[in-house]
Amino acid sequence: MIVFALGAASLALTIAQDQPSGCTPEHAAMGHCEMPPAAVPAAPAGDPDCPPEHAAMGHCVPKPALPADPAASGTSLPAGDAPAPRISEASYADRIWGRDAMAASRAAIRREHGGARFSQIMVDIAEVQIREGREGYRWEGEGWFGGDIHRLVVKTEGEGGFGDSAEDAEAQALYSRAIGPYFNLQAGVRQDFAPAGKSYAAIGVEGLAPYWFELEAHGFVSTDGDVLGRVAASYDQRITQRLILQPRFELNLAAQDVVRSRIGAGLSDVELDLRLRYEIRREFGPYIGVSHARFVGRSADMARSMGEDRASTVVVLGIRSWF
């Protein structure tokens, strides 16, 4: 009797071991139970779009892993010319609704949240110039409206003496189109108000050159056929997070003499500026600096014949602001 009972118990234990434990792979993947070591399935390949628990329940199929080290990413990747790591796609809703059904929703998001319109007004120079008893003023700024690709840009600049009319004044209205991540192609019109009223067609480029130089180069053709050019560049050297030293230069050129505007052929004038500003806020920064301007070549001869100084150096106090 005892032998029979022991045999029956042994048989029951053997049958129990042969039966499923009640812990299915999907429940084990979600941590609801623990499978015997021999029954634990192999972990699926690492795929951020198909987590192991979803793969275990049959909701998705993991993509094959890349041969590269899965732990390496970003700057941890070894140097070489191997293909870039696959970028995971945030398409979790596709698992429920399907990719075709979600395509319309993604298109609506891009339509409603992309291509927004923005605007900015930048007053780069608004200063008083100390000229040994003949104090003057100078301004330079621009405003634009549009998106990342297409914009309308309006620029203005000029200078003069207090109590006198402006010595130089101009305005430009330009269409600006992005031709790369850092540069815009611009075309439009320019109107001079002083020293002589004249209209020009304008074309050029403006953007951020390597090493963070702000660069602009434009050509102008007047209604009289006069051809002018201008190249300017500046650089913000941060001494601290708020104290910035900004060197700047500007070159003006002409293809011919324009006597009415006191411009000689060739390189007509050079301007070198150095301004030190303190940004109380990013949008508002008072500055102090020095500005040196010099007529060159035939323009210098014209200035001499009109009794004007060929070169001048002034101390400037001003404000740079944008909004």
Secondary structure, DSSP 8 states (H G I E B T S, - for coil): -HHHHHHHHHHHHHHHHHS--S--HHHHHTTSS---GGG--------TTS-HHHHHTTS-------SS-TT--GGGS-SSS----------TTHHHH-HHHHHHHHHHHHHHHSS--EEEEEEEEEEEEE-TT--EEEEEEEEEEE-SSEEEEEEEEEEEETTS-EEEEEEEEEEEEESSSSEEEEEEEEEEEESS-EEEEEEEEEEEETTTEEEEEEEEEETT--EEEEEEEEE-EESSSSEEEEEEEEEEEESS-BGGGTB-SEEEEEEEEEEEEE-SBTTEEEEEEEEEEEE-THHHHHHHHTT--SEEEEEEEEEEEE-
